[in-house]
Amino acid sequence: MRQILLPLVFIFLSLSISAQKVTVIKSPSPLPVKDKRLKVFLGGSIDMGKAEDWQARVASELSEKNIILFNPRRDDWETCQH
């Protein structure tokens, strides 16, 4: 019985771990300090509204990965104020 249960437990654990999807964090959201997943900062051109939103494309391509992406684009940015 134990020989059957142990492999099943490992399979279940691997499925639950791999089931977590990418998390995209934008400012001013809090940082996930205790989350141990790989964290990637999407630094590069943003030029709010003028540059291509390549960060969204990266997030889409990595949507099945168990990582955290830090996107510098802000949803609350108003270009007329800056």
Secondary structure, 3 states (H helix, E strand, C coil): CHHHHHHHHHHHHHHHHHCCCCEEEECCCCCCCCCCCEEEECCCCCCCCCCCCHHHHHHHHCCCCCEEEEECCCCCCCHHHC
